[in-house]
Every structure is written in C-alpha cells, then in structure tokens.
C-alpha cells in the first residue's frame, strides 16, 4: 500500500451539468483557464470557470486518456494542414 494519504472528496451543492465544449487559455502565470460551456438555443452558456496548474492539467489529460483508451500522437512538425477524413480512408476502387 502507498504511503500517500487519500483525502475524501466533499461534495458541494453544485448541480451536474452537460458540457458541449471547453475553452482553454494559457495565462501569463503559466496556469490554464478552462471554461466549460453548454450550447443552448440562446447561445453558449458558461457552466463552470476554473484555473489549473499545468501539472494538474497534464494529470487530467493522463486520466482522460486512460479512461477513454485514447492516446493522441503529436503531429509531425512539417505537417501544416490537418488531413481530412477523406484523405485517411483507402480508395474504394
């Protein structure tokens, strides 16, 4: 067993909301601003705004990758335009 102590998460009264997108900005103090947004007929609504350290964001990315089983690969430096889906599918002829 690890020597780390596990802190119990205390739940707040915040409701659970559906998120359609996230805006991410790198701040001058090397932290990240994350805005979780929902798309409504009246426009985008900000659900939550939070700031994370780069280390916490990397830990979040690692957790998401492991949970989803999706491990993105960094694009090559000389690749300037993203490939379309059509260019990645083999010819049907």
C-alpha positions in Angstrom: 0.0 0.0 0.0 1.2 3.5 -0.8 2.3 6.0 1.9 0.1 8.6 0.2 -3.0 9.7 2.2 -6.2 9.7 0.3 -8.5 12.7 1.0 -12.2 12.1 0.8 -13.9 14.4 -1.7 -16.6 16.5 0.0 -19.4 17.1 -2.5 -20.9 20.5 -2.8 -24.4 21.5 -3.8 -23.3 22.2 -7.4 -25.7 20.6 -9.9 -24.3 18.2 -12.6 -24.5 19.9 -16.0 -23.9 18.7 -19.5 -20.9 20.3 -21.2 -20.7 20.7 -25.0 -17.3 22.3 -25.2 -14.4 23.7 -23.4 -12.4 26.9 -24.0 -8.8 26.7 -22.8 -6.4 29.6 -22.4 -2.8 29.7 -21.2 -2.3 32.5 -18.8 0.8 34.6 -18.3 1.4 33.0 -14.9 1.7 29.6 -16.6 -1.7 28.3 -15.4 -4.6 27.3 -17.6 -8.1 28.9 -17.6 -10.8 26.4 -18.5 -14.4 27.4 -19.3 -16.9 24.6 -19.6 -19.8 25.6 -22.0 -23.2 24.4 -22.9 -24.8 25.1 -26.3 -28.4 26.4 -26.0 -30.8 27.9 -28.4 -30.0 31.3 -26.9 -26.2 30.8 -27.4 -23.4 29.4 -25.3 -23.7 29.4 -21.6 -20.7 29.2 -19.3 -21.3 26.4 -16.8 -18.0 26.5 -14.9 -14.8 28.5 -15.0 -11.7 27.2 -13.3 -7.9 27.7 -13.2 -5.5 24.8 -13.1 -1.7 24.5 -12.9 0.0 22.9 -15.9 0.9 19.9 -13.8 -2.8 19.4 -12.8 -3.9 19.8 -16.4 -1.3 17.1 -17.5 -2.6 14.8 -14.8 -6.2 15.4 -16.0 -5.1 14.6 -19.6 -3.5 11.4 -18.5 -6.6 10.4 -16.6 -8.9 11.2 -19.6 -6.6 9.3 -21.9 -6.6 6.2 -19.7 -10.3 6.2 -19.1 -11.2 6.7 -22.8 -8.4 4.5 -24.1 -7.4 7.3 -26.5 -3.8 8.3 -26.6 -3.3 11.1 -29.2 0.0 11.3 -31.1 1.6 14.7 -31.7 1.5 15.7 -35.3 4.8 16.0 -37.2 6.4 19.5 -37.2 6.3 19.7 -41.0 2.6 18.9 -41.2 0.9 22.3 -41.7 -2.7 21.4 -42.5 -4.8 18.7 -40.8 -5.7 15.8 -43.0 -9.4 15.4 -43.9 -11.2 12.2 -43.3 -11.3 11.6 -47.0 -7.5 11.6 -47.3 -7.2 9.0 -44.5 -9.7 6.5 -46.0 -8.4 4.0 -48.6 -9.6 4.2 -52.1 -12.7 2.1 -52.8 -11.8 1.5 -56.4 
